[in-house]
Amino acid sequence: MIDPSPEGRRAFILENTTLQAPPHTPELRLHLADEITPIWRMTEEALEQIGLPPPFWAFAWAGGQALARYVLDNPQVVAGRRVIDFASGSGIVGVAAAVAGAAEVLCADIDAFAGAAAQLNATANGVRVATTEQNLLDRPPPPDVEVILAGDICYEAPLADQVMDWLMAAKAGGARVLVGDPGRSYFPRERLEKLIEYQVPTTRELEDMEVKKTAVWTLP
């Protein structure tokens, strides 16, 4: 069983991943797994639970890679600003924002392993991020946030609607909102404006093809 402390989670991640460069952001280094099923099973066994969601923190998903690429290529979007990486997973987007010069980065994910992964990945890239396990959807968007980055958030219909309403509220409060998405079924493209499209290398372990057409969008 995993030691439930932050140190225990970090140790589990270090033992079951390797430090590698995501293909679409080769200047970054992340602690990632090579196969989804083994680490998913190991996580369930270590936590003595079954039916857990996939370990999103262990992979660089297409939407996150695209959004991180956009931030690295357009650092003025985040430089000197307070940023939230929403549903951060591995923290790839938050790390990219920190590398691009964000004043503060909060990686928010309800999975405690994601927070540990984001911290390890920030350290691997010589930057710092804060983390939280709180579900940000339970409260209004923070009034002082200036940029919200969200990659691969539209896996389920009810959740996609809830997230988009929350992001719209953040936009109304003055935040800039950017979303990375590779054409998920429940992505409400009619509510957003496309900024750029990439061909993101991925694997059939994660997606239905080895190169995934993925776009970065903003709320108009």
C-alpha positions as CSV (number, residue, x, y, z in Angstrom):
1,M,0.0,0.0,0.0
2,I,1.2,3.5,-0.8
3,D,2.2,5.8,2.0
4,P,-0.6,8.4,1.8
5,S,1.8,11.3,2.7
6,P,3.0,13.7,0.0
7,E,6.4,12.0,0.3
8,G,4.8,8.6,-0.3
9,R,3.0,9.8,-3.4
10,R,6.2,11.3,-4.8
11,A,8.1,8.1,-4.2
12,F,5.4,6.1,-6.0
13,I,5.6,8.4,-9.0
14,L,9.4,8.3,-9.1
15,E,9.4,4.5,-8.9
16,N,6.8,4.0,-11.7
17,T,7.7,6.7,-14.3
18,T,10.7,7.9,-16.2
19,L,11.8,11.5,-16.8
20,Q,11.3,12.2,-20.5
21,A,10.4,14.9,-23.0
22,P,6.9,15.1,-24.3
23,P,7.1,14.9,-28.1
24,H,5.3,18.3,-28.7
25,T,7.2,20.1,-26.0
26,P,10.7,18.7,-26.2
27,E,12.2,21.5,-24.1
28,L,10.2,20.2,-21.0
29,R,11.0,17.1,-18.9
30,L,8.2,15.3,-17.2
31,H,7.9,12.1,-15.1
32,L,5.7,10.0,-17.3
33,A,4.6,6.4,-17.7
34,D,5.0,4.5,-21.0
35,E,1.8,2.4,-20.7
36,I,-1.5,3.2,-19.1
37,T,-2.8,-0.2,-18.0
38,P,0.2,-1.3,-15.8
39,I,0.4,2.0,-13.8
40,W,-3.4,2.2,-13.6
41,R,-3.4,-1.3,-12.0
42,M,-0.5,-0.5,-9.8
43,T,-2.2,2.6,-8.5
44,E,-5.4,0.6,-7.7
45,E,-3.3,-2.1,-5.9
46,A,-1.2,0.4,-4.0
47,L,-4.3,2.3,-2.8
48,E,-6.2,-0.9,-2.2
49,Q,-9.1,0.4,-4.3
50,I,-10.7,-0.7,-7.6
51,G,-12.6,1.4,-10.2
52,L,-10.3,4.4,-9.9
53,P,-10.2,6.8,-12.8
54,P,-7.2,6.6,-15.1
55,P,-3.9,8.1,-13.8
56,F,-4.2,11.2,-15.9
57,W,-1.2,12.6,-14.1
58,A,1.1,10.0,-15.6
59,F,0.7,11.0,-19.2
60,A,1.1,14.1,-21.5
61,W,-2.3,14.2,-23.2
62,A,-2.8,15.8,-26.5
63,G,-4.8,18.8,-25.3
64,G,-2.2,19.6,-22.6
65,Q,0.7,19.2,-25.0
66,A,-0.9,21.6,-27.4
67,L,-1.7,24.2,-24.8
68,A,1.7,24.0,-23.3
69,R,3.2,24.4,-26.8
70,Y,1.1,27.5,-27.3
71,V,2.2,29.0,-24.0
72,L,5.8,28.4,-24.6
73,D,5.6,29.9,-28.1
74,N,3.5,32.9,-26.8
75,P,5.0,33.7,-23.4
76,Q,3.4,37.1,-23.3
77,V,0.1,35.4,-22.6
78,V,1.2,34.4,-19.1
79,A,4.4,36.4,-18.3
80,G,4.0,38.3,-15.1
81,R,0.5,37.0,-14.5
82,R,-1.3,34.8,-12.0
83,V,-2.2,31.6,-13.7
84,I,-4.4,28.5,-12.9
85,D,-3.7,25.2,-14.6
86,F,-7.2,23.7,-14.3
87,A,-7.5,19.9,-14.1
88,S,-3.7,19.9,-14.3
89,G,-2.9,16.2,-14.5
90,S,0.9,16.0,-14.9
91,G,1.1,19.7,-14.6
92,I,2.5,20.1,-18.1
93,V,0.6,23.3,-18.8
94,G,1.3,24.9,-15.5
95,V,5.0,24.0,-15.8
96,A,5.0,25.6,-19.3
97,A,3.4,28.7,-17.9
98,A,6.1,28.9,-15.1
99,V,8.8,28.4,-17.7
100,A,7.3,31.2,-19.8
101,G,7.5,33.6,-16.9
102,A,4.1,33.5,-15.1
103,A,4.3,35.3,-11.7
104,E,2.3,32.6,-9.9
105,V,1.0,29.2,-11.1
106,L,-1.6,27.1,-9.3
107,C,-2.0,23.5,-10.6
108,A,-5.5,22.4,-9.5
109,D,-6.5,18.8,-9.7
110,I,-8.7,16.7,-7.3
111,D,-6.3,13.8,-7.7
112,A,-3.6,14.0,-5.0
113,F,-1.2,12.2,-7.2
114,A,-1.5,15.0,-9.8
115,G,-0.3,17.6,-7.2
116,A,2.7,15.4,-6.4
117,A,3.4,14.9,-10.1
118,A,3.1,18.7,-10.8
119,Q,5.6,19.5,-8.0
120,L,8.1,16.9,-9.3
121,N,7.7,18.1,-12.9
122,A,8.2,21.7,-11.9
123,T,11.4,20.8,-10.0
124,A,12.6,18.9,-13.0
125,N,12.3,22.0,-15.1
126,G,13.7,24.4,-12.5
127,V,10.5,26.3,-11.7
128,R,7.9,26.4,-8.9
129,V,4.2,25.8,-8.9
130,A,1.6,25.7,-6.1
131,T,-0.9,22.9,-6.1
132,T,-4.4,22.2,-4.7
133,E,-6.7,19.2,-4.5
134,Q,-9.8,21.4,-3.9
135,N,-12.5,21.1,-6.5
136,L,-12.5,24.7,-8.0
137,L,-15.9,24.0,-9.5
138,D,-17.4,24.1,-6.0
139,R,-16.9,27.9,-5.7
140,P,-16.7,31.0,-8.0
141,P,-13.4,31.5,-9.9
142,P,-10.8,33.3,-7.8
143,P,-11.2,37.1,-8.5
144,D,-7.4,37.7,-8.7
145,V,-6.7,35.0,-11.3
146,E,-5.6,36.5,-14.7
147,V,-5.2,33.5,-16.9
148,I,-6.9,30.1,-16.7
149,L,-5.4,27.2,-18.8
150,A,-7.4,24.0,-19.2
151,G,-6.3,21.0,-21.3
152,D,-8.5,18.0,-22.1
153,I,-11.4,18.8,-19.9
154,C,-14.4,17.5,-22.0
155,Y,-14.5,13.7,-21.5
156,E,-18.0,13.6,-20.0
157,A,-21.1,15.7,-21.0
158,P,-22.3,16.9,-17.5
159,L,-18.7,17.7,-16.4
160,A,-18.0,19.5,-19.7
161,D,-21.0,21.7,-19.2
162,Q,-20.1,22.5,-15.6
163,V,-16.5,23.3,-16.5
164,M,-17.5,25.6,-19.3
165,D,-20.0,27.5,-17.2
166,W,-17.2,28.0,-14.6
167,L,-14.8,29.1,-17.3
168,M,-17.4,31.6,-18.6
169,A,-17.7,33.0,-15.1
170,A,-14.0,33.4,-14.9
171,K,-14.0,35.2,-18.3
172,A,-16.7,37.5,-17.1
173,G,-14.6,38.3,-14.0
174,G,-11.7,39.4,-16.3
175,A,-9.6,36.3,-16.7
176,R,-8.3,35.2,-20.0
177,V,-9.3,31.5,-20.7
178,L,-7.4,29.1,-23.0
179,V,-8.4,25.6,-23.6
180,G,-6.6,22.7,-25.4
181,D,-8.7,20.0,-26.9
182,P,-8.1,17.3,-29.5
183,G,-11.7,17.0,-30.6
184,R,-13.3,15.3,-27.6
185,S,-16.9,14.3,-28.0
186,Y,-18.4,16.8,-25.6
187,F,-16.2,19.8,-26.4
188,P,-18.5,22.8,-27.0
189,R,-16.7,24.3,-29.9
190,E,-19.6,26.6,-30.7
191,R,-18.8,28.5,-27.5
192,L,-15.2,29.1,-28.2
193,E,-12.8,30.6,-30.8
194,K,-10.0,28.6,-32.3
195,L,-6.5,30.2,-32.0
196,I,-4.3,27.6,-33.5
197,E,-4.2,24.0,-34.5
198,Y,-1.3,21.5,-34.1
199,Q,-0.5,17.9,-35.1
200,V,0.4,16.5,-31.7
201,P,2.4,13.2,-31.6
202,T,0.8,10.8,-29.1
203,T,0.4,7.0,-28.9
204,R,-2.4,4.4,-29.4
205,E,-2.0,3.7,-25.7
206,L,-3.8,7.0,-25.1
207,E,-5.6,8.0,-28.3
208,D,-7.1,6.4,-31.5
209,M,-4.2,7.5,-33.6
210,E,-0.5,8.3,-33.3
211,V,-0.8,11.9,-34.3
212,K,-3.8,13.8,-33.0
213,K,-5.1,17.1,-34.5
214,T,-5.4,19.3,-31.5
215,A,-6.4,23.0,-31.2
216,V,-6.1,25.7,-28.7
217,W,-9.2,27.8,-28.1
218,T,-10.2,30.9,-26.3
219,L,-13.5,32.3,-25.0
220,P,-14.5,35.1,-27.3
